Amino acid sequence: MKKKNLGINSRMIHAGEFENPLGSATVPIYQSSTFIFENADHGARCFSGEDDGYIYTRIGNPTIHALETLVADLEGGAEGIATSSGMAAVNTLYMALLSKGDHMISSAAVYGPSRVVMEQHWSRFGVESTYVNTSDVEAIKAAFKPNTRMLYIETPANPTMEITDLKACAALAHEHGALLVVDNTFSSPYLQRPLELGADAVFHSMTKFLNGHADIVAGMIVAKDKALGKKLRSMMVTMGCNMDPHQAFMVIRGVKTLGIRIERAQQSAMKIAQFLEAHPKVEWVKYPGLESHPQHQLAKEQMFGFGTMISFGLKGGFEAGKILMNSVELAILAVSLGGVETLIQHPASMTHSKMNPEDRLKAGITEGLVRYSVGIEDIDDLIEDLEQGLAKI
């Protein structure tokens, strides 16, 4: 059987490429900073690109390469570029694809640091940006300028759970000579594959779903074609934001259980969303699996499941949210998401706290918004935990 013909759960375990002279059942950790050349000619060929041999771990490493080919396979891309963190992936994309005088359009509710680093730092070097509600295609159309070079989408959006039409975005970006880049962290390739819908590059904070155990920080970019992949890899190497081999080993291990982790948590997420929607102290719930979600139908069309992330607002706003977060006993009050443990957090004071308050409100990140990342605990225990916490409001 050819690996490319396998289903995604089989590929999560068997895809990826690495030299295996000793027949190891798992990818070994090549914990080496540098690699030995056979002779001077071999070294010269490696540096010229005529030989695929390894030179130095910042440039490439067998363990890291195995992870890169694994995630590229799952996303349906030509080239994977592993980075030391999700933000390292973001900055590699910005540095490689945007220049002085260029313009970027992005989701207003994008991951906070991705927006802050653009507005506070890349702007210093002449890069312009506009943030809109990308669930509104007309708003995206209106934001394009002659110098727009990138449309940067996060869908579902963090933390508002808005869904953006990826096919429409790809058509718009390419019509204007721009690239479509998608943050696929919230879905993972198990639930959404933007490259198949027209995106040019996707990226992940692999700290989240791909690793899934809250013990590694890591990032990954996947390019649709080799030429773009080469450009992005060159920038990653130049910036020195490479991954460590042990990081790569841990994420490879995490990916093997991605499907069963998401399926379990996703089943619970639907029940929890329904529970919250019916609760008298909850003002609103945003979960793509609910028919009340504004883009429920779009989520059904472009995703393979509704995911494990829920946002909701409490009657009583910030103070009510604070009481809930201080009252839950099973859910962990912490940032991040996508792990086996259920996490709860308050974006306005945590992940999006460095955003301008006015911009937060425009993006739909209200003071009382609570983000809930469903883990794989027993569903009855999670609901009981929320019930007792809500009762204290």
WORA-V186824 format. One record per helix or strand. SS is the DSSP state (helix for helix, strand for strand). FROM is the first residue (numbers start at 1). TO is the last residue. If there is no record, write none. Layout:
ss/from/to
SS/FROM/TO
SS/FROM/TO
This chain:
ss/from/to
helix/3/5
helix/8/14
strand/34/34
helix/40/48
strand/56/56
helix/62/75
strand/79/83
helix/86/97
strand/103/107
helix/112/120
helix/122/125
strand/128/132
helix/137/143
strand/148/154
helix/166/175
strand/179/183
helix/188/191
helix/194/197
strand/201/205
strand/219/223
helix/226/239
helix/245/255
helix/258/277
strand/282/286
helix/296/302
strand/309/314
helix/317/327
strand/332/333
strand/343/345
helix/357/362
strand/369/373
helix/379/391
